[in-house]
């Protein structure tokens, strides 16, 4: 299982086109540590999967019952502001990851979460 997640930084990539990835350090319960790279859109995809799979925990029936953390929303921005947006999201993305792995094991260790952090 995942022991700890820390979003370290944001990095610009140029292939296949210009985009930013979050550099994430993942520590596993067996002592292994890996650094993975994820685009914001992948967090968004994960969030959609989680809300589909766990409608109760996502607060679809009763918002008070929501335990799945909120992901910082998509932001529309001008080209020159892409890095600013990526950097601004760094802390909220880090908080999102930390909150996600603190959830009950049936969520925090579900296939989608484990695959995302592999």
N, C-alpha and C positions, 0 to 999 in steps of 0.2 A: 504494500500500500504506500501511498504518498505521505512522507513525514513532514516535508516543508517545501514551500514554493516561494521564490523571491524573484521579482521582476527587477533585473539589474540595470537595463538601459534600453535605448532604442537605437536602431541602426538602419542606415539608408542602404537600399539595394538597388541595383540598376538592371537586373536580369530577372524575368523577361522584360520588365519595364520598371520605371522608378516607383518604389514603394518603401515603406518602413516596416521593420519587424521588431518585435519586442524580444529582448534577450532574457530568457527565464532560466534560473537555476532550480532544478528539481532534485530534492533529496528524498530517497526512498527508505522505507523502514529496514531494508536489508543493508543499509549503509552506503549503497551506491549513490553517486551524484552525477547528474547530467546537465548539460546546458542545451536548451532547445530554443528554436526561433519560431515565433508565430506572428502572423499578420493580424491586425485588428479584425479583419473579416472572419478569421477562424474562430475568434472569441465569440463573435456574433453568431456563427453557425452552431457552436457548442451551446450557447444560450438558448437558441431556438429548439435544439434537440432536447435540452433539459426541461424546458417548459412544456414540450409535447409529451415527454415521457412521465413527468411528474406534475400533472395539472393542479393537484391539491397543494403541493409544496410550492408551486409557482403562483399560488394565490388566485387561480382562475375562478374558483367558486366563492372563496372568501378571502379578500385581500389581507385580512388580519392573520390568516394562517400561512402567509407566504414566508418561506425560510430560504428559498433560493435567492441569492443576492442579485441586486440590480446591476446590470452592465452599463457603463457610461454610454450614452446614446450615440448614434451616428451623427456626425456634424458635417454640415456643408461648409466648405471653405474655399478660398481662392488658392490657386497654385502655390503662391509664395508662402502660404501659411501652413503647409503640410507638416513641416517639422515641428512647428509650434504646437499644433494639435496633438501630434504623436507624443511630444514631451509632456504636454498638459495631462494626457491620459495615463501617463506612467504610474502615478500614485493610485488613481482609481482602479487601474487594471491590476496592480499589485494587491490592493485591498480585496478586489473581486476574487482573485486566485486564492488568497488566504482564507476568505470566507467560505469559498467552495469546498476546500479540503477539510474545513471544520464541521461540515454538515454530517448528519448521521451516515454511517458506512454504506447503507443501501444506496445513497446518492453519491457520496464522495468517492466510493470505490466501484461505481458502476462502470460498465465497459466504455461508455462515451468519455467519461472524465479520465480514466486510465489511458485510453488511446490518445487523447488530446495532449497529455503530459508525457507521453512516451518519446 
